[in-house]
Amino acid sequence: MSSFVTRTKPQSEDAKLSRTIARSLATSGYVSLCSVNVSVHEGFVTLEGHLPTYYLKQIAQSIVMQHQYAGFLRNNIEII
């Protein structure tokens, strides 16, 4: 009897992580974080967009790092 193991493609894992992080940012209680763009490629998370304060940039970063499968983070958010 043989058994087959189904593996999730990395792209779909990346997409799932991206959606999960975006949802966490949107439900953080900080309205400005809803505008942050999240992309994930092979576990590497990139945040992009504009926020009004450095504090919010750090909050966004903290939220991402709470996710177990987030590897490295590139925080490209600009302060305006």
All heavy atoms as an XYZ file, in Angstrom:
627
protein
N       0.847     -1.175      0.000
C       0.000      0.000      0.000
C       0.892      1.238      0.000
O       1.768      1.368      0.827
C      -0.898     -0.026      1.232
C      -1.789      1.168      1.348
S      -2.776      1.086      2.826
C      -4.358      0.926      2.080
N       0.687      2.097     -0.942
C       1.488      3.315     -0.992
C       0.642      4.492     -0.521
O      -0.566      4.509     -0.678
C       2.009      3.568     -2.407
O       0.933      3.827     -3.270
N       1.327      5.417      0.048
C       0.624      6.613      0.492
C       1.219      7.812     -0.232
O       2.396      7.842     -0.550
C       0.736      6.789      2.001
O       2.081      6.944      2.368
N       0.380      8.761     -0.492
C       0.817      9.963     -1.183
C       0.767     11.128     -0.213
O      -0.179     11.263      0.552
C      -0.092     10.268     -2.379
C       0.008      9.238     -3.454
C      -0.891      8.186     -3.512
C       1.025      9.307     -4.389
C      -0.802      7.232     -4.498
C       1.122      8.351     -5.384
C       0.216      7.311     -5.444
N       1.790     11.943     -0.285
C       1.828     13.140      0.540
C       1.572     14.323     -0.368
O       2.253     14.503     -1.371
C       3.205     13.288      1.232
C       3.262     14.570      2.022
C       3.483     12.084      2.108
N       0.583     15.092     -0.024
C       0.276     16.284     -0.794
C       0.995     17.458     -0.144
O       0.838     17.707      1.042
C      -1.241     16.563     -0.800
O      -1.902     15.414     -1.298
C      -1.566     17.778     -1.632
N       1.786     18.124     -0.930
C       2.508     19.279     -0.422
C       1.902     20.541     -1.015
O       1.576     20.588     -2.185
C       3.980     19.206     -0.790
C       4.665     18.052     -0.113
C       6.111     18.008     -0.530
N       6.713     16.812      0.022
C       7.708     16.815      0.875
N       8.228     17.938      1.262
N       8.203     15.695      1.334
N       1.796     21.542     -0.175
C       1.283     22.817     -0.638
C       2.400     23.528     -1.389
O       3.531     23.556     -0.942
C       0.839     23.682      0.560
O      -0.076     22.923      1.342
C       0.182     24.947      0.106
N       2.072     24.093     -2.512
C       3.065     24.842     -3.275
C       3.482     26.068     -2.480
O       2.656     26.709     -1.834
C       2.489     25.273     -4.620
C       2.224     24.132     -5.559
C       1.695     24.665     -6.868
C       1.416     23.521     -7.820
N       0.873     24.010     -9.093
N       4.779     26.430     -2.537
C       5.232     27.618     -1.811
C       4.455     28.877     -2.173
O       4.196     29.701     -1.313
C       6.696     27.745     -2.224
C       7.106     26.383     -2.632
C       5.858     25.745     -3.196
N       4.030     29.010     -3.439
C       3.294     30.203     -3.831
C       1.990     30.318     -3.055
O       1.609     31.410     -2.653
C       2.997     30.196     -5.341
C       4.220     30.294     -6.206
C       4.853     28.941     -6.498
O       4.350     27.899     -6.075
N       5.966     28.946     -7.196
N       1.296     29.200     -2.865
C       0.034     29.282     -2.142
C       0.267     29.525     -0.654
O      -0.542     30.179     -0.007
C      -0.817     28.034     -2.367
O      -0.164     26.893     -1.892
N       1.370     29.014     -0.118
C       1.713     29.315      1.277
C       2.028     30.795      1.420
O       1.620     31.431      2.392
C       2.906     28.472      1.725
C       2.598     27.003      1.882
C       3.828     26.183      2.254
O       4.875     26.776      2.580
O       3.728     24.956      2.218
N       2.761     31.343      0.442
C       3.067     32.768      0.466
C       1.796     33.599      0.387
O       1.641     34.577      1.117
C       3.991     33.139     -0.700
C       5.419     32.637     -0.516
O       5.783     32.233      0.615
O       6.169     32.655     -1.503
N       0.880     33.213     -0.491
C      -0.375     33.951     -0.639
C      -1.194     33.898      0.647
O      -1.778     34.904      1.062
C      -1.183     33.390     -1.805
N      -1.220     32.737      1.273
C      -1.962     32.591      2.530
C      -1.345     33.460      3.620
O      -2.060     34.150      4.355
C      -1.974     31.127      2.966
C      -2.753     30.882      4.222
C      -2.771     29.420      4.591
C      -3.524     29.191      5.893
N      -3.501     27.789      6.304
N      -0.016     33.457      3.723
C       0.664     34.283      4.726
C       0.409     35.754      4.445
O       0.143     36.525      5.372
C       2.160     33.978      4.737
C       3.004     34.773      5.728
C       2.506     34.583      7.160
C       4.472     34.385      5.608
N       0.455     36.154      3.197
C       0.202     37.543      2.826
C      -1.197     37.977      3.247
O      -1.375     39.050      3.835
C       0.388     37.704      1.318
O       0.139     39.033      0.944
N      -2.183     37.147      2.967
C      -3.566     37.461      3.373
C      -3.702     37.532      4.890
O      -4.384     38.409      5.414
C      -4.536     36.426      2.810
C      -4.796     36.557      1.324
C      -5.950     35.666      0.873
N      -5.759     34.250      1.232
C      -5.141     33.356      0.472
N      -4.631     33.707     -0.691
N      -5.029     32.101      0.867
N      -3.053     36.614      5.581
C      -3.140     36.582      7.045
C      -2.520     37.842      7.656
O      -3.084     38.443      8.568
C      -2.434     35.330      7.596
O      -3.048     34.170      7.034
C      -2.512     35.262      9.107
N      -1.361     38.236      7.143
C      -0.705     39.440      7.658
C      -1.535     40.674      7.337
O      -1.726     41.543      8.196
C       0.727     39.563      7.096
C       1.607     38.463      7.692
C       1.306     40.943      7.387
C       2.971     38.344      7.060
N      -2.047     40.765      6.117
C      -2.880     41.914      5.738
C      -4.110     42.006      6.641
O      -4.500     43.094      7.067
C      -3.291     41.803      4.270
N      -4.700     40.865      6.955
C      -5.858     40.833      7.854
C      -5.457     41.313      9.255
O      -6.190     42.066      9.900
C      -6.445     39.430      7.920
C      -7.784     39.357      8.626
C      -8.405     37.965      8.607
N      -8.380     37.340      7.295
C      -7.667     36.240      7.007
N      -6.960     35.631      7.918
N      -7.702     35.722      5.784
N      -4.306     40.886      9.729
C      -3.833     41.314     11.056
C      -3.605     42.812     11.099
O      -3.931     43.471     12.096
C      -2.531     40.589     11.411
O      -2.758     39.220     11.580
N      -3.036     43.355     10.037
C      -2.829     44.808      9.989
C      -4.166     45.541      9.976
O      -4.344     46.528     10.683
C      -2.007     45.180      8.752
C      -0.547     44.730      8.751
C       0.070     44.953      7.381
C       0.256     45.435      9.831
N      -5.104     45.033      9.193
C      -6.411     45.682      9.054
C      -7.223     45.643     10.339
O      -8.040     46.532     10.589
C      -7.203     45.039      7.919
N      -7.017     44.623     11.145
C      -7.795     44.481     12.386
C      -7.004     44.896     13.621
O      -7.408     44.606     14.741
C      -8.284     43.028     12.556
O      -7.159     42.146     12.598
C      -9.216     42.631     11.424
N      -5.907     45.599     13.416
C      -5.032     45.985     14.529
C      -5.612     47.096     15.391
O      -5.162     47.306     16.512
C      -3.680     46.444     13.990
O      -3.830     47.660     13.267
N      -6.575     47.816     14.856
C      -7.112     48.965     15.584
C      -6.481     50.270     15.118
O      -6.888     51.347     15.541
N      -5.483     50.190     14.250
C      -4.834     51.366     13.670
C      -5.305     51.480     12.221
O      -4.854     50.734     11.353
C      -3.313     51.242     13.721
C      -2.758     51.194     15.121
C      -2.492     49.973     15.734
C      -2.505     52.364     15.828
C      -1.980     49.916     17.020
C      -1.997     52.321     17.120
C      -1.741     51.098     17.707
O      -1.239     51.049     18.985
N      -6.201     52.413     11.962
C      -6.821     52.547     10.649
C      -5.778     52.730      9.549
O      -5.910     52.175      8.458
C      -7.828     53.722     10.640
C      -8.406     53.939      9.268
C      -8.915     53.477     11.662
N      -4.725     53.451      9.821
C      -3.701     53.723      8.805
C      -3.032     52.451      8.297
O      -2.559     52.402      7.167
C      -2.618     54.653      9.366
O      -3.163     55.894      9.701
N      -2.990     51.408      9.108
C      -2.315     50.175      8.707
C      -3.085     49.418      7.632
O      -2.526     48.536      6.974
C      -2.065     49.274      9.914
C      -1.127     49.829     10.985
C      -0.867     48.775     12.055
C       0.171     50.332     10.398
N      -4.349     49.783      7.419
C      -5.138     49.145      6.353
C      -4.564     49.442      4.979
O      -4.792     48.691      4.027
C      -6.588     49.615      6.406
S      -7.466     49.099      7.880
N      -3.824     50.531      4.851
C      -3.300     50.934      3.551
C      -1.929     50.321      3.235
O      -1.396     50.527      2.149
C      -3.192     52.459      3.478
O      -2.210     52.919      4.393
N      -1.373     49.560      4.158
C      -0.060     48.950      3.940
C      -0.199     47.763      2.991
O      -1.083     46.922      3.153
C       0.559     48.490      5.286
C       1.830     47.693      5.065
C       0.828     49.699      6.174
N       0.658     47.725      1.987
C       0.684     46.609      1.037
C       1.628     45.529      1.546
O       2.747     45.834      1.977
C       1.149     47.077     -0.341
C       0.187     48.060     -0.950
O      -1.016     47.854     -0.925
N       0.710     49.141     -1.485
N       1.171     44.288      1.494
C       1.952     43.148      1.970
C       2.217     42.222      0.794
O       1.298     41.861      0.069
C       1.188     42.360      3.057
C       2.007     41.181      3.543
C       0.791     43.262      4.211
N       3.481     41.842      0.620
C       3.800     40.816     -0.365
C       4.735     39.812      0.294
O       5.514     40.159      1.184
C       4.432     41.417     -1.621
O       5.616     42.088     -1.313
N       4.616     38.565     -0.124
C       5.437     37.493      0.438
C       5.980     36.668     -0.716
O       5.236     36.288     -1.624
C       4.617     36.595      1.391
C       5.491     35.497      1.980
C       3.971     37.409      2.495
N       7.269     36.407     -0.670
C       7.909     35.552     -1.671
C       8.865     34.617     -0.946
O       9.823     35.068     -0.319
C       8.654     36.389     -2.706
C       9.338     35.564     -3.745
N       8.630     34.872     -4.713
C      10.634     35.296     -3.950
C       9.493     34.226     -5.478
N      10.711     34.462     -5.030
N       8.544     33.339     -0.989
C       9.335     32.298     -0.323
C       9.549     32.606      1.157
O      10.627     32.414      1.704
C      10.667     32.100     -1.042
C      10.504     31.575     -2.456
C      11.811     31.364     -3.178
O      12.892     31.577     -2.578
O      11.753     30.976     -4.352
N       8.493     33.113      1.797
C       8.547     33.396      3.224
C       9.113     34.761      3.574
O       9.064     35.180      4.728
N       9.652     35.480      2.595
C      10.185     36.815      2.835
C       9.055     37.817      2.689
O       8.427     37.908      1.631
C      11.306     37.150      1.842
C      12.545     36.346      2.053
C      12.665     35.086      1.496
C      13.589     36.836      2.818
C      13.806     34.323      1.685
C      14.735     36.085      3.024
C      14.846     34.825      2.456
N       8.808     38.572      3.746
C       7.691     39.515      3.777
C       8.198     40.918      3.449
O       9.215     41.359      3.977
C       7.026     39.527      5.175
C       5.872     40.528      5.218
C       6.553     38.134      5.560
N       7.471     41.606      2.568
C       7.785     42.997      2.245
C       6.554     43.847      2.538
O       5.448     43.515      2.110
C       8.173     43.152      0.760
O       9.303     42.320      0.497
C       8.526     44.594      0.441
N       6.775     44.921      3.276
C       5.727     45.900      3.559
C       6.037     47.158      2.762
O       7.186     47.621      2.750
C       5.688     46.252      5.045
C       5.394     45.126      6.025
C       5.435     45.656      7.459
C       4.062     44.478      5.730
N       5.016     47.695      2.108
C       5.189     48.923      1.336
C       3.987     49.827      1.543
O       2.888     49.350      1.825
C       5.343     48.606     -0.153
C       6.595     47.819     -0.450
C       6.756     47.493     -1.916
O       5.745     47.097     -2.544
O       7.873     47.652     -2.421
N       4.226     51.108      1.391
C       3.155     52.085      1.518
C       3.653     53.318      2.245
O       4.862     53.524      2.408
N       2.707     54.114      2.685
C       3.017     55.364      3.382
C       2.226     55.420      4.680
O       1.038     55.095      4.684
C       2.650     56.567      2.511
C       3.400     56.609      1.229
N       2.915     56.047      0.074
C       4.611     57.118      0.927
C       3.796     56.224     -0.888
N       4.840     56.869     -0.403
N       2.898     55.832      5.732
C       2.251     56.014      7.029
C       2.653     57.374      7.592
O       3.725     57.891      7.254
C       2.651     54.895      8.002
C       2.084     53.503      7.693
C       2.695     52.461      8.626
C       0.571     53.499      7.810
N       1.833     57.937      8.476
C       2.126     59.275      8.989
C       3.191     59.324     10.077
O       3.753     60.391     10.324
C       0.773     59.757      9.517
C       0.031     58.505      9.844
C       0.498     57.482      8.857
N       3.483     58.200     10.737
C       4.459     58.240     11.833
C       5.367     57.012     11.828
O       4.995     55.935     11.356
C       3.761     58.298     13.212
O       3.058     57.070     13.429
C       2.809     59.478     13.324
N       6.553     57.216     12.378
C       7.496     56.117     12.541
C       6.921     55.068     13.500
O       7.133     53.874     13.332
C       8.831     56.651     13.076
C       9.885     55.596     13.211
C      10.556     55.116     12.091
C      10.213     55.077     14.459
C      11.530     54.129     12.211
C      11.185     54.093     14.585
C      11.834     53.628     13.460
O      12.794     52.654     13.578
N       6.176     55.531     14.493
C       5.539     54.621     15.447
C       4.656     53.595     14.733
O       4.727     52.398     15.013
C       4.714     55.428     16.462
C       3.903     54.576     17.406
C       4.520     53.906     18.460
C       2.530     54.442     17.243
C       3.782     53.114     19.329
C       1.784     53.656     18.107
C       2.413     52.995     19.150
O       1.680     52.204     19.996
N       3.835     54.055     13.797
C       2.963     53.134     13.060
C       3.773     52.177     12.191
O       3.400     51.015     12.025
C       1.951     53.912     12.216
C       0.819     54.566     13.001
C      -0.022     55.452     12.094
C      -0.045     53.517     13.688
N       4.877     52.658     11.655
C       5.762     51.782     10.880
C       6.270     50.647     11.762
O       6.297     49.486     11.358
C       6.929     52.588     10.316
C       7.907     51.767      9.508
C       9.008     52.632      8.909
C       9.990     51.775      8.122
N      10.955     52.593      7.372
N       6.642     50.971     12.978
C       7.126     49.960     13.925
C       6.008     49.023     14.375
O       6.236     47.823     14.553
C       7.777     50.627     15.138
C       9.059     51.353     14.814
C      10.098     50.429     14.206
O      10.385     50.512     13.025
N      10.632     49.536     14.988
N       4.819     49.535     14.549
C       3.664     48.700     14.902
C       3.416     47.680     13.802
O       3.215     46.487     14.068
C       2.398     49.557     15.143
C       2.544     50.383     16.413
C       1.144     48.692     15.208
C       2.573     49.592     17.705
N       3.441     48.135     12.551
C       3.241     47.222     11.416
C       4.300     46.117     11.437
O       3.997     44.938     11.252
C       3.296     47.992     10.102
N       5.527     46.507     11.678
C       6.626     45.537     11.731
C       6.416     44.537     12.864
O       6.615     43.324     12.685
C       7.946     46.291     11.927
C       9.161     45.411     11.943
C      10.427     46.237     11.891
O      10.566     47.095     11.041
N      11.332     45.981     12.817
N       6.000     45.004     14.009
C       5.748     44.123     15.154
C       4.641     43.116     14.860
O       4.734     41.951     15.245
C       5.374     44.943     16.390
O       6.439     45.757     16.782
N       3.609     43.570     14.184
C       2.499     42.682     13.843
C       2.983     41.566     12.924
O       2.636     40.398     13.105
C       1.338     43.480     13.210
C       0.673     44.342     14.289
C       0.325     42.558     12.540
C      -0.316     45.347     13.761
N       3.794     41.913     11.938
C       4.320     40.899     11.012
C       5.154     39.868     11.756
O       5.016     38.661     11.534
C       5.164     41.552      9.896
C       5.877     40.496      9.068
C       4.289     42.422      9.013
N       6.000     40.316     12.632
C       6.925     39.402     13.309
C       6.232     38.471     14.297
O       6.821     37.497     14.745
C       8.045     40.192     13.993
C       8.915     40.964     12.992
S       9.459     39.997     11.545
C      10.489     38.776     12.296
N       4.966     38.723     14.602
C       4.201     37.819     15.453
C       3.764     36.564     14.715
O       3.379     35.585     15.340
C       2.963     38.523     16.011
C       3.289     39.620     16.996
C       2.051     40.378     17.421
O       0.932     40.002     17.115
N       2.262     41.473     18.127
N       3.842     36.594     13.392
C       3.409     35.450     12.593
C       4.513     34.407     12.514
O       5.641     34.709     12.144
C       2.968     35.898     11.197
C       1.688     36.655     11.228
N       0.463     36.028     11.196
C       1.435     37.972     11.353
C      -0.481     36.934     11.282
N       0.074     38.119     11.376
N       4.159     33.217     12.854
C       5.106     32.120     12.965
C       5.883     31.854     11.683
O       7.055     31.550     11.719
C       4.343     30.853     13.376
C       5.188     29.611     13.434
C       4.360     28.407     13.838
O       3.187     28.518     14.154
N       4.973     27.257     13.824
N       5.242     31.948     10.534
C       5.885     31.571      9.281
C       6.530     32.728      8.541
O       7.053     32.546      7.451
C       4.886     30.853      8.373
C       4.412     29.573      9.012
C       3.141     29.469      9.537
C       5.271     28.486      9.138
C       2.715     28.305     10.158
C       4.854     27.317      9.760
C       3.582     27.235     10.263
O       3.171     26.087     10.887
N       6.492     33.907      9.146
C       7.162     35.037      8.511
C       8.660     34.855      8.695
O       9.149     34.725      9.807
C       6.700     36.349      9.138
N       9.380     34.819      7.588
C      10.834     34.664      7.641
C      11.473     36.018      7.880
O      11.376     36.598      8.947
N      12.065     36.542      6.868
C      12.685     37.854      6.953
C      11.672     38.924      6.574
O      10.730     38.671      5.840
C      13.891     37.920      6.014
C      14.987     37.002      6.441
C      15.121     35.755      5.858
C      15.872     37.369      7.435
C      16.123     34.889      6.259
C      16.879     36.514      7.839
C      17.005     35.269      7.247
N      11.912     40.123      7.080
C      11.004     41.238      6.821
C      11.771     42.380      6.190
O      12.818     42.796      6.692
C      10.348     41.706      8.114
C       9.552     43.009      8.042
C       8.360     42.864      7.112
C       9.115     43.436      9.419
N      11.229     42.903      5.105
C      11.739     44.125      4.495
C      10.647     45.167      4.683
O       9.583     45.084      4.084
C      12.023     43.912      3.007
C      12.576     45.168      2.341
C      12.852     44.953      0.863
N      13.864     43.917      0.709
C      13.770     42.910     -0.157
N      12.721     42.783     -0.930
N      14.731     42.019     -0.261
N      10.933     46.147      5.519
C       9.947     47.176      5.828
C      10.252     48.409      4.975
O      11.075     49.238      5.332
C       9.982     47.513      7.323
C       8.820     48.378      7.741
O       8.174     49.000      6.917
N       8.545     48.401      9.027
N       9.584     48.510      3.827
C       9.783     49.624      2.903
C       8.747     50.722      3.083
O       8.554     51.532      2.185
C       9.741     49.125      1.456
C      10.917     48.256      1.115
O      11.953     48.302      1.762
N      10.772     47.438      0.099
N       8.079     50.755      4.207
C       7.069     51.784      4.464
C       7.779     53.129      4.590
O       8.794     53.254      5.288
C       6.269     51.470      5.749
C       5.469     50.177      5.557
C       5.371     52.632      6.127
C       4.795     49.678      6.818
N       7.221     54.130      3.929
C       7.775     55.483      3.989
C       6.907     56.334      4.912
O       5.687     56.203      4.933
C       7.813     56.109      2.606
C       8.757     55.390      1.658
C       8.787     56.039      0.292
O       8.339     57.191      0.132
O       9.274     55.361     -0.635
N       7.565     57.225      5.641
C       6.866     58.153      6.536
C       6.611     59.440      5.765
O       7.524     60.008      5.164
C       7.712     58.456      7.797
C       8.174     57.167      8.477
C       6.932     59.350      8.758
C       7.086     56.195      8.824
N       5.338     59.878      5.762
C       5.008     61.130      5.060
C       4.457     62.147      6.029
O       4.034     61.843      7.102
C       4.009     60.898      3.901
C       2.736     60.220      4.439
C       4.637     60.064      2.826
C       1.611     60.170      3.464
